[in-house]
Amino acid sequence: MVSSAADTNEGSRQYTVAVSSGTVNVALFAASSVTTVDGKTLFTSSAPINSGQASLEVVNGTVAGTAGGTEAFSSTKLAPINGSVTFTVDSLDAGAVVPVVWADAAGVANTTLDFATAPTVTAPQAPSDAFGVGGAIQYIPEDFEGGSIATANVNGLITYVNKTEKYFATAAATFRYDANDTFDFGDGVPRDASYFEARLTQGDLLVSGTYAPTAAQVSSFLVTNQVPAVPTTITQINTATTTTSAQVTVSDISTTAGDNPIVRIYGGLNTNASLTRANASLLATATADANTTAPGFQVNLSGLSAGATYTVWATQEIGGEESARTAGAGGTSVATSLAATPVSNGVTLIDVGATGPGTGGTNSVLDQGDRIDFNFTSPVTLASTWSIVLRDDAGRERTLTNANSTASVLGSSSNILRVTVGAGGPDVGVGIGNLNLSELQVASATGVSNGTGAWNLPGSSSRNIAQTNVPEAPDGTMGHPTVTLSAGGDNVSVADLTIDTEYLVSVYTLNGVLVGSATATTNGSGVFAATAIGANVAGTTDYLVTYQATSGDTRASIAATVSSAA
C-alpha cells in the first residue's frame, strides 16, 4: 500500500493499493486498535470506526462521503481499476486512524475483519483474512487562536503529544510551546520547558492557562500529570509454575481501549539482602495478557532458578509513561518448584546362573553376570565411585560398588541404571549365607543423583527388587543358545538348541511383563524361529527371552541389545 508512512494531518490523504485479482474491502480502524507485537501487526478489535475521527471521501474515483458531513467509514467488494484500488481519507475531527485493506476469505462484502480468536485489548490477534495496513494518520484540531484556555473550553484531556515539533492537543484545540513559555504541574512551582516536556504524555490533563499563538509571546500552561494507576496486587498462579518459570496475575491493569498497557515485573532473589523496591531488576515485559480466560492480566516469568523464591513488583506503562511500582517494601513472593530428586519406580534382577554366557556363576546366587536394572522417573547421572547396598528379608546385606561390578546409565532419557555383577561379586566366599534373591531391597546408595540431589530412596515408589520369574534348570543339557530379534522387531530367533525339535519361546520386558510367546520349530539347520512380539518397539530395546522344551526343561537367555527399527 503506497503512502504507508505515519503522518500528522489536517487535510486529506490518498492511498493506492495494488490488487492483482478479485475484490477487496477497505475500512478505517482506530489507530489504538492496531498494534505491533514481535514485528507482527495485530488488532484489538475486529470492527472499524463508525463515527468521527476520519472518513473515506473518494474510493476508486467515486465520492463516498464528506468529512464532517455524510461520512463513510468502509467500502466493500472493490474491484481494481488498472490493477489498483485508490481511496482518500480526510477528517475535521481530532483522532488517529489506520486504513486497512483485506480480501475476505469467503469473498463477501464484509465490513469487519475475520479472526480465528476474537481480539481483545489484552489479547490482540492477527486476522485470518489476507490484509494490509496503511500508515496511521493523526488528525489534530486547529490551533487555539489564543486567550484564556479554560474560558474558551479548550482545556481537558491531552489526546496527542508531539515533542519533536513541540505541540500537544486536546479534543478541542492544538497548543504549541517553546522555551519562552511557563509551566505549572499544580504544585505552584514554575517549571521550564525541558521539565514540562519530560513529563508531558498523552492522558495528562490541561487544566487552564493563557495561550499566545506567536513564538515571541509568552503562554502559560497549568497541567495535571496523570500518571497511570499503580497495579495493586500480584498473585502467583501455582498451576503454571515450573522449575524455571512462573506465571503471575497483576490486578488493576487498564482495559480502556487505546491505552495498550505495557506491564513490567521487577524483582530479584529474596536471598539478596540488598534487594529493594527501587533497585529490583526487570524480570519480564508483557504487551498482551498471557491468559485471557483468567481474571486480571497474566504475565509469564522465565529463566528463573529452580527451587528459588523471588520478590517482585509490577508497573504498567500507558502512553509512554510508567506507573510507580506496586506498593510495599516487601513486595510479593513468587517461588519456582524444586526439581525432584531421582526416584525409582521399578527394579529388576536377572539371575543368569550357572549357564549364563561366560559367568560360571551359581543359580539363585548374586554373582558374576547377574544384572540389575534400576528404572527412574527422571534422568540420572552416575559418579565414578558409587555403591548400592542390597538387603534381603533376613537382614543380610551385600554391597555392589565400582570395584566389584560395572554400571552405566542407559535409555534415551538416561533413566535406566544398569549394574552387572563382576567376577568379585558380593556373594563370592562370604561364608555367612547367600542373599535371598526373591526378597531384596535397596538399603542405601551413593553416587546416583541428578542436578537436584541424590537418589531419593524413601520417596521411591518401589525400591524392592523384582526377580524375573524365569528360573533356569539346574543342569546344562540345553546349553545357552543365541537369541536375536529380527530387524522389524516382530520375530525372535533362537539358535543352537541341542535337544528336542519344538520349544515354547516367550519374550519378556526387563521388568518381567510378558510381551508374547509362540511355539518355535526348527528350520532343519538347528535354528528355531517364533513370532513372539506383536508390535514394533521404537528405538533400541532389551528383552528377556525364555525357551522351554517339550520335556519341560526351561532355560533363560538375555537377548543382546537389538534395534527394533524396520
N, C-alpha and C positions, 0 to 999 in steps of 0.2 A: 504494500500500500504506500503510494507516494504521499509526501507530507506526513512523515511519521515522527518528526521531532516534536517534543513538548513545546508549548507556546503559551504566552500570556496575551490575550487578545481582547480588543474592544470592538471587533468587527467580524466580518465573515471569513471563512477559510474553506478552501476547496480540497477535496481528496479524490484520488484516482486509484482504482483497484483493477489489476489485471485479472480477467476471468476467461479461461480458455474454453469452457463449455458449461452447459447447464445454467441454472439460475442461482442467485444468492439473495440473502436477506441482509438488511443493514439497519442498525439501531444505535441510539446514543445511550451509553451507560454512565452513571455517576462515576467519576474518577475514583471515589472512595471504595467502590465495589470491585475495582480491578487492582490486583496486586501482583507482585513478583516474588516467588519463593524458590530459591536454588536455581535461578535462571529460567523458571517456568512461569508463564502467565496464568494466574488463577483468578477465579471470581468468587465473591462473597454473596452474590445474588444472581439469579437466572433472568431477572426481568430488567428491562431498560427503564430509563426515567419516563415519567408520563406527565410531567408539568415543569415549567420554569427551566432554569439553568441554561438550556440551549435547545435549538430545534433544527430540523432539516428544512432548508429553504428551497433548494433545487436538487432534483435527482434525475440523472441522465437527461438534462436539459429541460425537464418539466418542473414547473413550480409545485412544490409540495406543501409549503406553508410559509408563514411570515413570522419572524421573531417579534414577539410582543403582540401578535395578532392571533390568527388561527394557526396554531403550531402543530407540526408533525414531528414525531419522535422516532418513527421507524418506517421502513418501506420494505415490502416483501416481494419475493419471486421476481427479482430484477434480472432481465436478460442483458448480456453485454452488448454494447454497441462498438463495433470495430475492436472487439477483444477487451473492452474495459467498461467499468461502471464508474461514473463520477457523481459526486454529491457535494453540496455546500452546507456548512454548518455556521449558524450565527446565533447571537443571544443579546438581549438587552438586560439580562439579569446576571447577578454575580453567581459564580459556581464553576465547577470543573467537570468536564465530560470527556469520555473516551469513545470514539466511533468504533463499532465492532461490525465486521462483515463475516457472514458464515453461510455455508452450504448445508441446509438441513438434511440430515441423514435420510429422511423419508421423502425429500424433495418437495415438501409442502411449504405453504406460506405461513411461517411461524415467527411471531414477534418476540419469542423468548428462546434462549439457548437450551439445548438438551444436556442433561447431566446424568451420569450413572448414579451418583450420590448427590443429593441436594446440597448445595453450598450454603455455608453459614459464615457469620463474621469470624468465628473462632476456628472454623474448618473450611477454608476456601478450597475450591475444586476446579479441575480443568474440564471444559465442555467435552462431550462425546462427539459433537459436530466438528467438522473441519472449520477453522476460523482464523481470522487475522484481526489485529488491532491497530488503530492509528495512534499517533501521538496525542497525549492529553492536551486539552485546551483549557486554560484557566481564564475564565471571563471575570473581569473585575468591574465594579461600578465606577462611575465617573468621579474625578477628583472633587473633593469638597471645595466649594467656592470660597470658603473662609468664614470666620466668625466663631461664635460660641458652639462648641461641639454638642453639648447637652441640649441647648435651646433649639438647635436645628434637628434634634432627634436623629443624629447620625452616629451616636455612640452605640455601644453594645459589644457583642462577642466578636472578637477578631477572627475572621474566616480565612484570611490568606496573608502570608508574610513573604516578602522578597527582600532578603538582606543584601543581595548583590546590587540591586537597583535602589535599595533603601526606601521601601514603601510597605505599607500594610493596609488592609481593607476590612471594613465591617460589611454587613449586608447592604448598607445604605450608601457608603462613600469610601473613597480611597484617600489615604493620607501619606504624604511624603515627608521625610525627616532628614536632618543633617546635623552637623556638629554645632550649628548656630542655635539649636532649639534646646528647651529644658524639659526634664522628665522627672516624674514622681511616681513611685510604686506604692503610694498610700501611707508611707511612714513619715511624710513631711520632710524627707531629706532630698535636696536637689541632686539629680544624677546626670552624668554626662551621656553622650550618645553611645559610647562604647559599652558602658554599663547597661544601658537600656537595650541595646541590640543583642547583647549576650543572653539576656533573659526573655526577650520577646519571642513568643511562639504562638502558633495557631491555638485558639482556645482561651487565650488571655482576654481580659475584659477592659475595653476602652470606656472609662467612666465619664470623663469630662476633659475640658481644656479649651484652649483657644487656638484656632488654626489660621496661619498666614500662608497663602498659596505661593509666595515667591521666596526664593532662597535667601534673599537679603533680609527678609523679615524673620521675626522670632515666633515660633509656635511653642505652645506648652501642652503636654500630654499627662493626664493622670490615668495610670493603668494599674489594674489589679492582676498580679501574676498568678494565674490559675494553674497551679501545679497538679498533675494527675493524682488521684486519690491513692493513698498508700494501701497496698494489699494488707488485709488484717490477719489472716491465718494461713499456715502451711500445714497440710496433713499428709502423712505418708500413706500410700496405698500398698499394704503389705503383700497383697496377692501378686503385685507386679515387681516384687523385689527379687534380685538375683545376687550372686556373689560380687558382681562388678557394676550393677546398675540398680536404680530405684526410680519410682515414679511418685510425684507429689501433686497434690491438689492445692492450688492457690486461690483464695477467695477474693471477692470484690474486684475482679478484673473487668474492665469496661466491656460491655456488649453493644455499645452505641455504634450505629452504622457510621463508618468513616473514621472512627478512632483508630482502628487497626492496631491494637496494643501489642507491644513487644514485651514479653515477660522474661525477666532475668532472675536467676538464682545465684546468690553469692554464698560462700561458706568455706569451710575447711574442717580438718580433722579435729575432733574435740580433745584430742591429746595435746594439741598445740595451745600451750598456756597463754601465749601472746595473742591468740585469735580474738578479734573484736568485731562488732557490727560494722565499724568503719573500715577495717583493713582486710575484711574477708575477700577472697579471690572469686572471680567469676567462674561458676561451675557449669552453667547452661544458659542458652538463649533460645527462646521459643517464639515464633511468629504465628503459630497455629496451635490450637488445643490438641493434645496428643490423644484424647479420648472424648469425642463429642457426645457420647451417650451418657457420660457421667456428669454430675453437677460440678460447677466450678471450672477452672482452667487447669488442665493437666500438663505437667512438664516432665520430660524424661531426663534423668541424670545418668551419665555413662562414664566409663573409665574410672570407676571408684575402686577402692581397695576392699578385698574380701574380709568379712567379719569386722568391719570398721564402723564407727559412728561419726557422723558429720553434724556440725551445727550450721544451719542455713538461714538465710534471709531472702526476701523477694522484693522486686520492684516491678513497676510497669512504666513503659515509655509510650507517650501519646504525642503526636505532632512534634517529635524531636525533643521532647522534654521528659526527663525521667523522674519518677516519684522518689520520695525517700524510701529507705529500706524498712521492711516490716519492723514494728516496734519490739522492744525488748532486748536488753543487752545479752540475754542468754540464748536468743534465737530459738530455733526449732531443731530437735534431734531427728536425724534420718540415718538409719542403720542398714548396711548391706548384710546379706546372710553369709554365714561361715561355711566354706566348702567342707563337705563331710569328710571325716577321716575314713579310710578304706574299711569296708566290712565285707565279709564273705557270706555268700548265700548258698554255698554248696561245696563240699569237699569229697573227692572220690579217690579211693585207694585201689590200685590194680596190682594184685599179688601174682607175679608171673611164675613164681615157684621154681621147682627143680628143672622144668623143661623150657623155661624162658630162654630166649636167644642169648647164649654166651654168659649165663649167670652162674650156673652151678648152685643156685640158691635152694631154699627149702620151702615147701608148701606151708602156708599159714605162718610164716616167719618173715618179719620185716628185714629183708636183706637185699643183697645186690640185685639190681634190675627192677626191683619193685618201684612203682611210680605213684605219686600222689599229685592230683590236680586240685588246686585251690581256686575257686571261681569267685571273683569280686564284682561288686556292683559298679565299680568305677576303676579307672586306670591306676596301676600301682607301679612302684619302682622297687628295685632290689639292690641293696648295698652289697659291696664286695665281701663284706663279713656279715654273715647272717646266721640265725639259729631258729629252729622251730622245735619246741618241746611237745612230745606226744604223751598222753596219759591214757591208760585203759581203765576198765571198771574195777580192777583190783588195786589201783593206785600206782601201778608200775609205770615208770617214765623212761622214755628214750629221747635223745636229742639228735635231730638232724642239723648238720652245720655245713658250711662251705668246705670243711676239712674231710668229711666222710661222705658227702653227697654232692650232686650238681644241681643247679637250679637256673631257671630262665623265665622271663616274662613273655607270654605268647598272646595271640589273639589280635585281631585288627584294632581292638580298643585297649590293648595292653592290660587286660583284666584277668588273665589266667596266669597263675604262678605254678609252674611245673617243677617238682622236685623228684629226682631219680636217685635212689639209694646206690651208693658206690660200694667198692669192694670192702671197705671198712665199715659196713653198715652197722647200725647201733645194736642189733641183736646177735652179733657175732661174738661168741665167747663171753657173754655176760654172766652166765652161771647162776642167775637168780630167777630163771623162768622167763619165757618169751612173752611178748605182748599179746594180748587177746585182740587180734586184728578186727574182730567183728564189733568191738566196743571201744573205739578210740575217740579221743577228743584232743583238740589243740589246747594245751595248757597255757603256753606263753610263746611269744615270738619276738625277735628283734630283726632289724634290717629291712622290714617290709613297711612301706609307707607311701604317702602321696604328698602333695605340696602343703597339705594342712597338718598332717601328723601321722603317727604310727598306726599300724593295724589295730582297729578297734574291736578287740575280741569280745568284750561284754556286749557291744552293740550289734554283733554279727547275728543275723537271723539263724544261721546254722554254723556251728563250729565242730559238730560231730562229723566224723569221717565215715562215709558210707562205703563199705567194701562191696565192690561189684560182685553180684551174686552169680558168678560163672566159675564154679570150682573146677580145678584140674584133677584128673585121676592120679592116683599115687604112682602108677607105673608109667613108663615112657614108650609103650608099644606103638603109640600113634605118631611119635615124633613131634616136631614143631614145624609145620609147613609154612610156606609163604602165603600171605594173604594180600591181595591187591584189590583196588577199586577201579572200575572202568572209568574212562575219560568222561563219560556222560554222567557219572555218579549213580547209575542205576544198578549196575551188576557188581557182585563180589566174586572173585575167582580164588579158589583155594588149590594150591599145587602141592605135590609131593606127599599126598596121603598114602600110607603104606598098606592099609588093610581095608577090607570091605569094598563095596562098589557104590555105596549110597550113603550120603551124610545129610543131616539136617544142619543147614548153615543159618546162624542168626547174627544180626547186626545190632549193636547197642551204641547209644551215645555214651560219652565218658562218665555221665552221672547215672548210668545204669538203665536208661529208658530204652525199651525195645523199639527199634525202627522198623524191622521187618525180618521175616525168616522164610526160607524155602528149602525144598529138597534139592540137593546138588548131586548130579550124576557125572560119571567120568566120560570124557570125550574119547577114551581109548588110549590116551597118552599120559594118563596119570594126572590130568588136570581136571578139576571139578569146577563147575560154574553154577551160580544160582542168582536169580533176581531177588535181592533181599532189601533193596532200598527203593521205595516207590516214587520218590521225588528228588530232583537235583537239589543239592545244598550249595549255595553260592560260596565261593572262596575256597580256602584250604581248611580241611576239617579232619580230625582224628576220629576213628571209630574203633570199637572193641568188637571183635568177631569171634564167635564160638562155633564149633562144629562137633556134631555128635554122630557117631557111627551107629548102625543098627544094633550093635552089641550093647549099646547104652554107655560106652566109654565116652567121656567128654573131655575136650581139650579147649583151651582159650589161647587166642593169639591176638596181639595188638597190631592192627594194621599200620603200616608205615603211613606217614603224613602224605595224603594224596590230594590232588586237586579235583574238585567235582565239576569244574567248568567244562561245558560241552566242547 
